[in-house]
C-alpha cells in the first residue's frame, strides 16, 4: 500500500523454473512489492498430492 503497510492478497502463479514465477491473477499492479509467505515449493506440493492419492 502507498503508506508502506501490508495487506493480504491471493495470487495465482505459474512456475517458470530457476526459482522464477509469473503472476497469472490477483490484485497486483506493476511496481507493487510482494512479500511471499506460507508457500509450498512445487516439489513439496507434488509430494503432498501423491501422499493423498496413496491413502
PDB file of N, CA, C, O and CB in Angstrom:
ATOM      1  N   UNK A   1       0.841  -1.164   0.000  1.00  0.00           N
ATOM      2  CA  UNK A   1       0.000   0.000   0.000  1.00  0.00           C
ATOM      3  C   UNK A   1       0.896   1.240   0.000  1.00  0.00           C
ATOM      4  O   UNK A   1       2.064   1.170   0.381  1.00  0.00           O
ATOM      5  CB  UNK A   1      -0.962  -0.009   1.215  1.00  0.00           C
ATOM      6  N   UNK A   2       0.356   2.337  -0.416  1.00  0.00           N
ATOM      7  CA  UNK A   2       1.154   3.547  -0.546  1.00  0.00           C
ATOM      8  C   UNK A   2       1.771   4.002   0.763  1.00  0.00           C
ATOM      9  O   UNK A   2       2.845   4.603   0.754  1.00  0.00           O
ATOM     10  CB  UNK A   2       0.318   4.644  -1.103  1.00  0.00           C
ATOM     11  N   UNK A   3       1.120   3.731   1.894  1.00  0.00           N
ATOM     12  CA  UNK A   3       1.653   4.159   3.186  1.00  0.00           C
ATOM     13  C   UNK A   3       2.682   3.183   3.758  1.00  0.00           C
ATOM     14  O   UNK A   3       3.166   3.381   4.873  1.00  0.00           O
ATOM     15  CB  UNK A   3       0.523   4.333   4.170  1.00  0.00           C
ATOM     16  N   UNK A   4       3.020   2.133   3.008  1.00  0.00           N
ATOM     17  CA  UNK A   4       4.014   1.163   3.445  1.00  0.00           C
ATOM     18  C   UNK A   4       3.452   0.006   4.239  1.00  0.00           C
ATOM     19  O   UNK A   4       4.197  -0.902   4.607  1.00  0.00           O
ATOM     20  CB  UNK A   4       5.038   1.840   4.251  1.00  0.00           C
ATOM     21  N   UNK A   5       2.162   0.012   4.515  1.00  0.00           N
ATOM     22  CA  UNK A   5       1.561  -1.099   5.247  1.00  0.00           C
ATOM     23  C   UNK A   5       1.337  -2.274   4.300  1.00  0.00           C
ATOM     24  O   UNK A   5       1.398  -2.131   3.078  1.00  0.00           O
ATOM     25  CB  UNK A   5       0.226  -0.668   5.908  1.00  0.00           C
ATOM     26  N   UNK A   6       1.080  -3.424   4.886  1.00  0.00           N
ATOM     27  CA  UNK A   6       0.875  -4.645   4.110  1.00  0.00           C
ATOM     28  C   UNK A   6      -0.590  -5.034   4.117  1.00  0.00           C
ATOM     29  O   UNK A   6      -1.318  -4.727   5.062  1.00  0.00           O
ATOM     30  CB  UNK A   6       1.732  -5.792   4.662  1.00  0.00           C
ATOM     31  N   UNK A   7      -1.025  -5.714   3.058  1.00  0.00           N
ATOM     32  CA  UNK A   7      -2.351  -6.314   3.035  1.00  0.00           C
ATOM     33  C   UNK A   7      -2.224  -7.694   2.405  1.00  0.00           C
ATOM     34  O   UNK A   7      -1.407  -7.909   1.510  1.00  0.00           O
ATOM     35  CB  UNK A   7      -3.375  -5.420   2.250  1.00  0.00           C
ATOM     36  N   UNK A   8      -3.033  -8.614   2.881  1.00  0.00           N
ATOM     37  CA  UNK A   8      -3.020  -9.976   2.346  1.00  0.00           C
ATOM     38  C   UNK A   8      -3.802 -10.023   1.037  1.00  0.00           C
ATOM     39  O   UNK A   8      -4.911  -9.499   0.939  1.00  0.00           O
ATOM     40  CB  UNK A   8      -3.613 -10.979   3.370  1.00  0.00           C
ATOM     41  N   UNK A   9      -3.204 -10.655   0.046  1.00  0.00           N
ATOM     42  CA  UNK A   9      -3.893 -10.903  -1.220  1.00  0.00           C
ATOM     43  C   UNK A   9      -3.561 -12.320  -1.654  1.00  0.00           C
ATOM     44  O   UNK A   9      -2.546 -12.880  -1.239  1.00  0.00           O
ATOM     45  CB  UNK A   9      -3.481  -9.860  -2.322  1.00  0.00           C
ATOM     46  N   UNK A  10      -4.396 -12.887  -2.470  1.00  0.00           N
ATOM     47  CA  UNK A  10      -4.159 -14.214  -3.024  1.00  0.00           C
ATOM     48  C   UNK A  10      -3.831 -14.037  -4.488  1.00  0.00           C
ATOM     49  O   UNK A  10      -4.546 -13.355  -5.222  1.00  0.00           O
ATOM     50  CB  UNK A  10      -5.392 -15.160  -2.825  1.00  0.00           C
ATOM     51  N   UNK A  11      -2.741 -14.659  -4.908  1.00  0.00           N
ATOM     52  CA  UNK A  11      -2.361 -14.614  -6.317  1.00  0.00           C
ATOM     53  C   UNK A  11      -2.192 -16.030  -6.837  1.00  0.00           C
ATOM     54  O   UNK A  11      -1.858 -16.943  -6.081  1.00  0.00           O
ATOM     55  CB  UNK A  11      -1.061 -13.800  -6.519  1.00  0.00           C
ATOM     56  N   UNK A  12      -2.422 -16.206  -8.112  1.00  0.00           N
ATOM     57  CA  UNK A  12      -2.182 -17.481  -8.778  1.00  0.00           C
ATOM     58  C   UNK A  12      -0.917 -17.297  -9.608  1.00  0.00           C
ATOM     59  O   UNK A  12      -0.794 -16.328 -10.357  1.00  0.00           O
ATOM     60  CB  UNK A  12      -3.418 -17.929  -9.672  1.00  0.00           C
ATOM     61  N   UNK A  13       0.022 -18.231  -9.474  1.00  0.00           N
ATOM     62  CA  UNK A  13       1.291 -18.111 -10.175  1.00  0.00           C
ATOM     63  C   UNK A  13       1.573 -19.349 -11.011  1.00  0.00           C
ATOM     64  O   UNK A  13       1.022 -20.425 -10.776  1.00  0.00           O
ATOM     65  CB  UNK A  13       2.424 -17.877  -9.187  1.00  0.00           C
ATOM     66  N   UNK A  14       2.437 -19.168 -11.983  1.00  0.00           N
ATOM     67  CA  UNK A  14       2.921 -20.271 -12.819  1.00  0.00           C
ATOM     68  C   UNK A  14       4.426 -20.335 -12.626  1.00  0.00           C
ATOM     69  O   UNK A  14       5.123 -19.338 -12.813  1.00  0.00           O
ATOM     70  CB  UNK A  14       2.537 -20.075 -14.347  1.00  0.00           C
ATOM     71  N   UNK A  15       4.928 -21.506 -12.253  1.00  0.00           N
ATOM     72  CA  UNK A  15       6.360 -21.681 -12.054  1.00  0.00           C
ATOM     73  C   UNK A  15       7.052 -21.714 -13.411  1.00  0.00           C
ATOM     74  O   UNK A  15       6.663 -22.473 -14.299  1.00  0.00           O
ATOM     75  CB  UNK A  15       6.656 -22.975 -11.250  1.00  0.00           C
ATOM     76  N   UNK A  16       8.083 -20.882 -13.563  1.00  0.00           N
ATOM     77  CA  UNK A  16       8.814 -20.791 -14.824  1.00  0.00           C
ATOM     78  C   UNK A  16      10.159 -21.495 -14.779  1.00  0.00           C
ATOM     79  O   UNK A  16      10.816 -21.628 -15.812  1.00  0.00           O
ATOM     80  CB  UNK A  16       9.018 -19.351 -15.194  1.00  0.00           C
ATOM     81  N   UNK A  17      10.577 -21.942 -13.624  1.00  0.00           N
ATOM     82  CA  UNK A  17      11.876 -22.588 -13.473  1.00  0.00           C
ATOM     83  C   UNK A  17      12.890 -21.608 -12.921  1.00  0.00           C
ATOM     84  O   UNK A  17      12.664 -20.398 -12.914  1.00  0.00           O
ATOM     85  CB  UNK A  17      12.359 -23.156 -14.808  1.00  0.00           C
ATOM     86  N   UNK A  18      14.002 -22.137 -12.462  1.00  0.00           N
ATOM     87  CA  UNK A  18      15.099 -21.333 -11.918  1.00  0.00           C
ATOM     88  C   UNK A  18      14.611 -20.353 -10.848  1.00  0.00           C
ATOM     89  O   UNK A  18      15.042 -19.200 -10.817  1.00  0.00           O
ATOM     90  CB  UNK A  18      15.794 -20.569 -13.043  1.00  0.00           C
ATOM     91  N   UNK A  19      13.718 -20.810  -9.979  1.00  0.00           N
ATOM     92  CA  UNK A  19      13.175 -20.021  -8.869  1.00  0.00           C
ATOM     93  C   UNK A  19      12.417 -18.774  -9.327  1.00  0.00           C
ATOM     94  O   UNK A  19      12.358 -17.784  -8.597  1.00  0.00           O
ATOM     95  CB  UNK A  19      14.293 -19.612  -7.944  1.00  0.00           C
ATOM     96  N   UNK A  20      11.842 -18.814 -10.519  1.00  0.00           N
ATOM     97  CA  UNK A  20      11.067 -17.687 -11.035  1.00  0.00           C
ATOM     98  C   UNK A  20       9.640 -18.133 -11.300  1.00  0.00           C
ATOM     99  O   UNK A  20       9.396 -19.286 -11.654  1.00  0.00           O
ATOM    100  CB  UNK A  20      11.706 -17.117 -12.323  1.00  0.00           C
ATOM    101  N   UNK A  21       8.692 -17.207 -11.125  1.00  0.00           N
ATOM    102  CA  UNK A  21       7.306 -17.500 -11.434  1.00  0.00           C
ATOM    103  C   UNK A  21       6.641 -16.280 -12.054  1.00  0.00           C
ATOM    104  O   UNK A  21       7.122 -15.154 -11.927  1.00  0.00           O
ATOM    105  CB  UNK A  21       6.553 -17.945 -10.175  1.00  0.00           C
ATOM    106  N   UNK A  22       5.543 -16.526 -12.717  1.00  0.00           N
ATOM    107  CA  UNK A  22       4.751 -15.483 -13.363  1.00  0.00           C
ATOM    108  C   UNK A  22       3.430 -15.367 -12.619  1.00  0.00           C
ATOM    109  O   UNK A  22       2.777 -16.377 -12.357  1.00  0.00           O
ATOM    110  CB  UNK A  22       4.519 -15.794 -14.882  1.00  0.00           C
ATOM    111  N   UNK A  23       3.027 -14.141 -12.274  1.00  0.00           N
ATOM    112  CA  UNK A  23       1.737 -13.924 -11.629  1.00  0.00           C
ATOM    113  C   UNK A  23       0.658 -13.985 -12.696  1.00  0.00           C
ATOM    114  O   UNK A  23       0.671 -13.200 -13.644  1.00  0.00           O
ATOM    115  CB  UNK A  23       1.700 -12.561 -10.869  1.00  0.00           C
ATOM    116  N   UNK A  24      -0.277 -14.915 -12.545  1.00  0.00           N
ATOM    117  CA  UNK A  24      -1.353 -15.096 -13.516  1.00  0.00           C
ATOM    118  C   UNK A  24      -2.607 -14.309 -13.143  1.00  0.00           C
ATOM    119  O   UNK A  24      -3.316 -13.815 -14.020  1.00  0.00           O
ATOM    120  CB  UNK A  24      -1.693 -16.569 -13.643  1.00  0.00           C
ATOM    121  N   UNK A  25      -2.880 -14.192 -11.846  1.00  0.00           N
ATOM    122  CA  UNK A  25      -4.062 -13.447 -11.421  1.00  0.00           C
ATOM    123  C   UNK A  25      -3.868 -12.981  -9.988  1.00  0.00           C
ATOM    124  O   UNK A  25      -3.041 -13.513  -9.248  1.00  0.00           O
ATOM    125  CB  UNK A  25      -5.344 -14.310 -11.551  1.00  0.00           C
ATOM    126  N   UNK A  26      -4.638 -11.993  -9.621  1.00  0.00           N
ATOM    127  CA  UNK A  26      -4.588 -11.430  -8.279  1.00  0.00           C
ATOM    128  C   UNK A  26      -4.574  -9.914  -8.364  1.00  0.00           C
ATOM    129  O   UNK A  26      -4.351  -9.347  -9.433  1.00  0.00           O
ATOM    130  CB  UNK A  26      -3.355 -11.943  -7.509  1.00  0.00           C
ATOM    131  N   UNK A  27      -4.810  -9.270  -7.252  1.00  0.00           N
ATOM    132  CA  UNK A  27      -4.880  -7.809  -7.196  1.00  0.00           C
ATOM    133  C   UNK A  27      -3.467  -7.236  -7.089  1.00  0.00           C
ATOM    134  O   UNK A  27      -3.081  -6.699  -6.051  1.00  0.00           O
ATOM    135  CB  UNK A  27      -5.755  -7.338  -5.998  1.00  0.00           C
ATOM    136  N   UNK A  28      -2.698  -7.360  -8.183  1.00  0.00           N
ATOM    137  CA  UNK A  28      -1.300  -6.926  -8.224  1.00  0.00           C
ATOM    138  C   UNK A  28      -1.125  -5.997  -9.421  1.00  0.00           C
ATOM    139  O   UNK A  28      -1.665  -6.240 -10.501  1.00  0.00           O
ATOM    140  CB  UNK A  28      -0.321  -8.154  -8.312  1.00  0.00           C
ATOM    141  N   UNK A  29      -0.365  -4.934  -9.210  1.00  0.00           N
ATOM    142  CA  UNK A  29      -0.103  -3.969 -10.271  1.00  0.00           C
ATOM    143  C   UNK A  29       1.389  -3.850 -10.517  1.00  0.00           C
ATOM    144  O   UNK A  29       2.181  -4.122  -9.614  1.00  0.00           O
ATOM    145  CB  UNK A  29      -0.696  -2.600  -9.920  1.00  0.00           C
ATOM    146  N   UNK A  30       1.799  -3.446 -11.728  1.00  0.00           N
ATOM    147  CA  UNK A  30       3.218  -3.235 -11.994  1.00  0.00           C
ATOM    148  C   UNK A  30       3.806  -2.270 -10.960  1.00  0.00           C
ATOM    149  O   UNK A  30       3.217  -1.234 -10.652  1.00  0.00           O
ATOM    150  CB  UNK A  30       3.430  -2.690 -13.430  1.00  0.00           C
ATOM    151  N   UNK A  31       4.966  -2.628 -10.438  1.00  0.00           N
ATOM    152  CA  UNK A  31       5.624  -1.796  -9.438  1.00  0.00           C
ATOM    153  C   UNK A  31       5.311  -2.184  -8.006  1.00  0.00           C
ATOM    154  O   UNK A  31       5.988  -1.719  -7.089  1.00  0.00           O
ATOM    155  CB  UNK A  31       5.248  -0.382  -9.646  1.00  0.00           C
ATOM    156  N   UNK A  32       4.293  -3.033  -7.780  1.00  0.00           N
ATOM    157  CA  UNK A  32       3.983  -3.500  -6.430  1.00  0.00           C
ATOM    158  C   UNK A  32       5.115  -4.385  -5.927  1.00  0.00           C
ATOM    159  O   UNK A  32       5.760  -5.086  -6.706  1.00  0.00           O
ATOM    160  CB  UNK A  32       2.636  -4.268  -6.404  1.00  0.00           C
ATOM    161  N   UNK A  33       5.350  -4.347  -4.634  1.00  0.00           N
ATOM    162  CA  UNK A  33       6.308  -5.236  -3.996  1.00  0.00           C
ATOM    163  C   UNK A  33       5.532  -6.342  -3.302  1.00  0.00           C
ATOM    164  O   UNK A  33       4.613  -6.071  -2.529  1.00  0.00           O
ATOM    165  CB  UNK A  33       7.221  -4.466  -2.989  1.00  0.00           C
ATOM    166  N   UNK A  34       5.900  -7.594  -3.578  1.00  0.00           N
ATOM    167  CA  UNK A  34       5.219  -8.738  -2.973  1.00  0.00           C
ATOM    168  C   UNK A  34       6.086  -9.342  -1.889  1.00  0.00           C
ATOM    169  O   UNK A  34       7.289  -9.523  -2.078  1.00  0.00           O
ATOM    170  CB  UNK A  34       4.873  -9.797  -4.035  1.00  0.00           C
ATOM    171  N   UNK A  35       5.488  -9.652  -0.766  1.00  0.00           N
ATOM    172  CA  UNK A  35       6.143 -10.372   0.324  1.00  0.00           C
ATOM    173  C   UNK A  35       5.502 -11.742   0.351  1.00  0.00           C
ATOM    174  O   UNK A  35       4.307 -11.862   0.623  1.00  0.00           O
ATOM    175  CB  UNK A  35       6.005  -9.623   1.720  1.00  0.00           C
ATOM    176  N   UNK A  36       6.275 -12.773   0.074  1.00  0.00           N
ATOM    177  CA  UNK A  36       5.749 -14.131  -0.044  1.00  0.00           C
ATOM    178  C   UNK A  36       5.851 -14.827   1.307  1.00  0.00           C
ATOM    179  O   UNK A  36       6.894 -14.792   1.959  1.00  0.00           O
ATOM    180  CB  UNK A  36       6.512 -14.932  -1.134  1.00  0.00           C
ATOM    181  N   UNK A  37       4.749 -15.464   1.720  1.00  0.00           N
ATOM    182  CA  UNK A  37       4.757 -16.219   2.971  1.00  0.00           C
ATOM    183  C   UNK A  37       3.924 -17.488   2.806  1.00  0.00           C
ATOM    184  O   UNK A  37       3.064 -17.574   1.930  1.00  0.00           O
ATOM    185  CB  UNK A  37       4.214 -15.356   4.144  1.00  0.00           C
ATOM    186  N   UNK A  38       4.191 -18.452   3.650  1.00  0.00           N
ATOM    187  CA  UNK A  38       3.405 -19.688   3.696  1.00  0.00           C
ATOM    188  C   UNK A  38       3.235 -20.334   2.328  1.00  0.00           C
ATOM    189  O   UNK A  38       2.114 -20.618   1.906  1.00  0.00           O
ATOM    190  CB  UNK A  38       2.048 -19.409   4.288  1.00  0.00           C
ATOM    191  N   UNK A  39       4.323 -20.561   1.651  1.00  0.00           N
ATOM    192  CA  UNK A  39       4.244 -21.175   0.338  1.00  0.00           C
ATOM    193  C   UNK A  39       4.834 -22.575   0.376  1.00  0.00           C
ATOM    194  O   UNK A  39       5.667 -22.893   1.225  1.00  0.00           O
ATOM    195  CB  UNK A  39       4.964 -20.316  -0.703  1.00  0.00           C
ATOM    196  N   UNK A  40       4.394 -23.396  -0.549  1.00  0.00           N
ATOM    197  CA  UNK A  40       4.974 -24.715  -0.751  1.00  0.00           C
ATOM    198  C   UNK A  40       5.762 -24.678  -2.044  1.00  0.00           C
ATOM    199  O   UNK A  40       5.340 -24.045  -3.012  1.00  0.00           O
ATOM    200  CB  UNK A  40       3.879 -25.829  -0.786  1.00  0.00           C
ATOM    201  N   UNK A  41       6.879 -25.336  -2.069  1.00  0.00           N
ATOM    202  CA  UNK A  41       7.583 -25.475  -3.331  1.00  0.00           C
ATOM    203  C   UNK A  41       6.805 -26.449  -4.202  1.00  0.00           C
ATOM    204  O   UNK A  41       6.010 -27.238  -3.692  1.00  0.00           O
ATOM    205  CB  UNK A  41       9.050 -25.956  -3.115  1.00  0.00           C
ATOM    206  N   UNK A  42       7.023 -26.402  -5.482  1.00  0.00           N
ATOM    207  CA  UNK A  42       6.350 -27.314  -6.407  1.00  0.00           C
ATOM    208  C   UNK A  42       6.622 -28.756  -5.999  1.00  0.00           C
ATOM    209  O   UNK A  42       5.719 -29.592  -6.018  1.00  0.00           O
ATOM    210  CB  UNK A  42       6.814 -27.065  -7.865  1.00  0.00           C
ATOM    211  N   UNK A  43       7.856 -29.045  -5.633  1.00  0.00           N
ATOM    212  CA  UNK A  43       8.222 -30.404  -5.223  1.00  0.00           C
ATOM    213  C   UNK A  43       7.423 -30.828  -3.994  1.00  0.00           C
ATOM    214  O   UNK A  43       6.915 -31.948  -3.953  1.00  0.00           O
ATOM    215  CB  UNK A  43       9.734 -30.494  -4.931  1.00  0.00           C
ATOM    216  N   UNK A  44       7.301 -29.956  -2.994  1.00  0.00           N
ATOM    217  CA  UNK A  44       6.526 -30.262  -1.798  1.00  0.00           C
ATOM    218  C   UNK A  44       5.056 -30.460  -2.133  1.00  0.00           C
ATOM    219  O   UNK A  44       4.406 -31.363  -1.607  1.00  0.00           O
ATOM    220  CB  UNK A  44       6.682 -29.154  -0.764  1.00  0.00           C
ATOM    221  N   UNK A  45       4.538 -29.609  -3.011  1.00  0.00           N
ATOM    222  CA  UNK A  45       3.131 -29.708  -3.393  1.00  0.00           C
ATOM    223  C   UNK A  45       2.854 -31.033  -4.091  1.00  0.00           C
ATOM    224  O   UNK A  45       1.841 -31.677  -3.819  1.00  0.00           O
ATOM    225  CB  UNK A  45       2.736 -28.537  -4.304  1.00  0.00           C
ATOM    226  N   UNK A  46       3.741 -31.443  -4.982  1.00  0.00           N
ATOM    227  CA  UNK A  46       3.554 -32.716  -5.684  1.00  0.00           C
ATOM    228  C   UNK A  46       3.661 -33.880  -4.710  1.00  0.00           C
ATOM    229  O   UNK A  46       2.911 -34.849  -4.832  1.00  0.00           O
ATOM    230  CB  UNK A  46       4.588 -32.871  -6.815  1.00  0.00           C
ATOM    231  N   UNK A  47       4.572 -33.810  -3.747  1.00  0.00           N
ATOM    232  CA  UNK A  47       4.706 -34.883  -2.755  1.00  0.00           C
ATOM    233  C   UNK A  47       3.433 -34.995  -1.926  1.00  0.00           C
ATOM    234  O   UNK A  47       2.965 -36.099  -1.648  1.00  0.00           O
ATOM    235  CB  UNK A  47       5.924 -34.631  -1.836  1.00  0.00           C
ATOM    236  N   UNK A  48       2.872 -33.859  -1.531  1.00  0.00           N
ATOM    237  CA  UNK A  48       1.615 -33.876  -0.768  1.00  0.00           C
ATOM    238  C   UNK A  48       0.490 -34.472  -1.595  1.00  0.00           C
ATOM    239  O   UNK A  48      -0.328 -35.231  -1.076  1.00  0.00           O
ATOM    240  CB  UNK A  48       1.236 -32.456  -0.312  1.00  0.00           C
ATOM    241  N   UNK A  49       0.439 -34.134  -2.879  1.00  0.00           N
ATOM    242  CA  UNK A  49      -0.599 -34.667  -3.751  1.00  0.00           C
ATOM    243  C   UNK A  49      -0.457 -36.179  -3.893  1.00  0.00           C
ATOM    244  O   UNK A  49      -1.455 -36.899  -3.864  1.00  0.00           O
ATOM    245  CB  UNK A  49      -0.541 -33.993  -5.127  1.00  0.00           C
ATOM    246  N   UNK A  50       0.773 -36.665  -4.048  1.00  0.00           N
ATOM    247  CA  UNK A  50       0.988 -38.102  -4.196  1.00  0.00           C
ATOM    248  C   UNK A  50       0.632 -38.831  -2.906  1.00  0.00           C
ATOM    249  O   UNK A  50       0.095 -39.937  -2.964  1.00  0.00           O
ATOM    250  CB  UNK A  50       2.444 -38.393  -4.589  1.00  0.00           C
ATOM    251  N   UNK A  51       0.917 -38.244  -1.741  1.00  0.00           N
ATOM    252  CA  UNK A  51       0.540 -38.863  -0.473  1.00  0.00           C
ATOM    253  C   UNK A  51      -0.972 -39.014  -0.396  1.00  0.00           C
ATOM    254  O   UNK A  51      -1.476 -40.035   0.073  1.00  0.00           O
ATOM    255  CB  UNK A  51       1.059 -38.034   0.719  1.00  0.00           C
ATOM    256  N   UNK A  52      -1.696 -37.997  -0.855  1.00  0.00           N
ATOM    257  CA  UNK A  52      -3.156 -38.042  -0.824  1.00  0.00           C
ATOM    258  C   UNK A  52      -3.714 -39.136  -1.707  1.00  0.00           C
ATOM    259  O   UNK A  52      -4.732 -39.742  -1.374  1.00  0.00           O
ATOM    260  CB  UNK A  52      -3.727 -36.714  -1.247  1.00  0.00           C
ATOM    261  N   UNK A  53      -3.062 -39.400  -2.829  1.00  0.00           N
ATOM    262  CA  UNK A  53      -3.524 -40.437  -3.750  1.00  0.00           C
ATOM    263  C   UNK A  53      -3.252 -41.820  -3.182  1.00  0.00           C
ATOM    264  O   UNK A  53      -3.985 -42.762  -3.484  1.00  0.00           O
ATOM    265  CB  UNK A  53      -2.848 -40.285  -5.116  1.00  0.00           C
ATOM    266  N   UNK A  54      -2.210 -41.962  -2.363  1.00  0.00           N
ATOM    267  CA  UNK A  54      -1.823 -43.266  -1.841  1.00  0.00           C
ATOM    268  C   UNK A  54      -2.614 -43.652  -0.612  1.00  0.00           C
ATOM    269  O   UNK A  54      -2.534 -44.803  -0.183  1.00  0.00           O
ATOM    270  CB  UNK A  54      -0.359 -43.279  -1.521  1.00  0.00           C
ATOM    271  N   UNK A  55      -3.379 -42.737  -0.021  1.00  0.00           N
ATOM    272  CA  UNK A  55      -4.135 -43.040   1.206  1.00  0.00           C
ATOM    273  C   UNK A  55      -5.566 -43.396   0.889  1.00  0.00           C
ATOM    274  O   UNK A  55      -6.347 -43.679   1.797  1.00  0.00           O
ATOM    275  CB  UNK A  55      -4.101 -41.857   2.170  1.00  0.00           C
TER     276      UNK A  55
END
